[in-house]
Each structure stands twice: as structure tokens, then as C-alpha cells.
Amino acid sequence: MTMRDYVLKLFSYLLGGFLVINIFFVSKRRVEGYVRVTRVIDGDTIEIENRYRVRYIGIDTPEIQSSNPKERCLAKLALKQNKNLVLFKLVKLEKDKENKDRYGRLLRYVYLTDKTMVNLKLLQEGMGDPLIIYPNTRYAQLFKSAVKTAKKKRVGIWNPQICGSIGAAGLEPATSRTRTECAANCTTPRYPIELY
């Protein structure tokens, strides 16, 4: 067998394998309006097929780029939980009033195939705080109620023992800042924030 024959044979195997895998994923991802999650960016943002980024409506999770070590730790926890819920799974996207945020990400409520709303599930597990921004307020009361329960149960970010000895008090609530201060000094929302 010549080198040319070997390369052609190898190429045909690779192409055949690619086609089989692609057919498998294409056939699975087009189930009743569901799309596949290809990447989890952080606790409240995912990437779906065709490289669209989706920002979960109504939830704000801690930021990984934070200078606060407690917040970075909590951000990793939220990222891990989000990955466990959605990575490589089929999800259905529900739009509210606005289609995209100022960064071009799709704004959506995200559902698993068993009808679990991911946005709500993450809030129930204490992975973030409600981020209610008008006009996307369809489930605002449900989200607020979920966080109230998570705080009462002290789960996720509401557990003062989580992420070592830094304590949950290390997070500064956004309600202590005015909108003017936040507009001038904030690059990311903090906990809790409501803009109507």
C-alpha cells in the first residue's frame, strides 16, 4: 500500500465517522423544537448549536472574573451546576418580550426535555439571585419566591459555610448602591438587582 492509498483510506474513514456522528446528533437535536447545548459559559449563560449564546432570563449568578475570592468560588459552583444540568443536552428555549441583550446574546427561559425550567432550578438550588429586568418579567414572582425559599434553606450561595471561611457576607448586595452609582461604576450586576 502506497502512502497515497494510506492517506486516502484514512481520510475516507475519518469522513465516514464524521458523517455517522453528524447524522446521530442532527437526528437527536431536532426533536420538537429542542436544541443541543454545546458549551456552558458560566452559571447563567450557555452556547447552543450554531454558536448562539443564550443568557438565562431572571437569574444572575456570581462572576468568575470577580476580584472577590468568595464570589469566584461561588461562580465556579454555579458553573458546575449549570454544566451538570445542561451540557450536551437538548433544551427548549422560551422567549419573553426582548429577543437579545446588549451583548447580542439570546434572552431565554431554558427547559430540559423533562420540562424542568433551568433558570428556576438554579435559583431553587441557590446558585444565584433573581435579576428582573423589565420587560422580561413573565416569571419574576416565581423566581423571587424560589430565592426566598433557597435563602431560608441556606442552600448554594446562601450557605455561609460554602467556599471555605470567607462567608456569605462577603457579597455586597446591589441594593446598597444607587442606580446612578451602579451606572457609573458597575460592569456586572450584583445581588439582588431589579430594574423596572
Residue pairs with C-beta under 8 A, 6 or more apart in sequence:
1 9
25 36
28 36
28 90
29 35
29 36
29 49
29 90
31 90
31 113
32 92
33 92
34 90
34 91
34 92
34 113
35 48
35 49
35 90
35 91
35 92
35 93
36 48
36 49
36 88
36 89
36 90
36 91
37 46
37 47
37 48
37 86
37 87
37 88
37 89
37 90
37 91
38 47
38 48
38 49
38 51
38 88
39 46
39 47
39 87
40 46
40 47
40 79
40 82
40 83
40 86
40 87
41 47
41 53
42 61
42 63
42 64
42 75
42 78
42 79
42 82
43 59
43 61
43 62
43 75
43 77
43 78
43 79
43 81
43 82
43 122
43 127
43 128
44 55
44 56
44 59
44 60
44 61
44 78
44 82
44 122
44 128
45 53
45 54
45 55
45 56
45 105
46 53
46 54
46 56
46 82
46 86
46 91
46 110
47 53
47 54
48 54
48 91
48 93
52 106
53 103
53 104
53 105
53 106
54 93
54 105
54 106
54 107
54 108
54 110
55 101
55 103
55 105
55 106
55 107
55 108
56 108
56 109
56 110
56 118
56 119
56 122
57 96
57 107
57 108
57 109
57 119
57 136
57 138
57 139
58 109
58 119
58 123
58 130
58 131
58 132
58 136
58 139
58 140
58 143
59 119
59 122
59 123
59 127
59 128
59 129
59 130
59 131
59 143
60 128
60 129
60 130
60 131
60 189
60 190
60 191
60 192
60 193
61 74
61 75
61 78
61 79
61 82
61 122
61 127
61 128
62 71
62 72
62 74
62 75
62 78
62 128
62 157
62 171
63 71
63 72
63 75
63 188
64 72
64 75
64 76
64 79
65 72
66 72
66 75
68 170
68 171
69 166
69 170
70 163
70 164
70 166
70 167
70 168
70 170
70 171
71 170
71 171
73 162
73 163
73 164
73 166
74 156
74 157
74 162
74 163
74 171
77 127
77 156
77 157
77 162
77 163
78 122
78 127
78 128
78 156
78 157
81 122
81 125
81 127
81 156
82 118
82 122
82 127
85 112
85 116
85 118
85 121
85 122
86 110
86 112
86 118
89 112
89 113
90 112
90 113
91 110
91 111
91 112
91 113
91 118
92 110
92 111
92 113
93 106
93 108
93 109
93 110
93 111
94 108
94 109
94 110
94 111
95 106
95 107
95 108
95 109
96 107
96 108
96 109
96 135
96 136
96 137
96 138
97 135
97 136
98 107
98 135
98 136
99 106
99 107
100 106
100 107
101 107
107 136
109 117
109 119
109 138
109 139
110 117
110 118
110 119
111 117
111 118
112 118
117 139
119 139
119 143
120 139
120 142
120 143
120 146
122 128
123 129
123 130
123 143
123 146
123 147
123 150
124 146
124 149
124 150
125 150
125 155
125 156
126 150
126 151
126 153
126 154
126 155
126 156
126 157
126 158
126 159
127 156
127 157
128 156
128 157
128 191
129 147
129 157
129 191
129 192
129 193
130 140
130 143
130 144
130 146
130 147
130 192
130 194
131 189
131 192
131 193
131 194
132 140
132 143
132 144
132 194
132 195
132 196
133 194
133 195
134 195
134 196
137 196
147 192
150 156
150 158
151 158
154 160
156 162
157 168
157 171
157 191
158 168
159 168
160 167
160 168
160 169
162 168
171 190
171 191
172 190
173 190
173 191
173 192
174 182
174 186
174 189
174 190
174 191
174 192
174 193
175 192
175 193
177 185
177 186
177 190
179 195
182 193
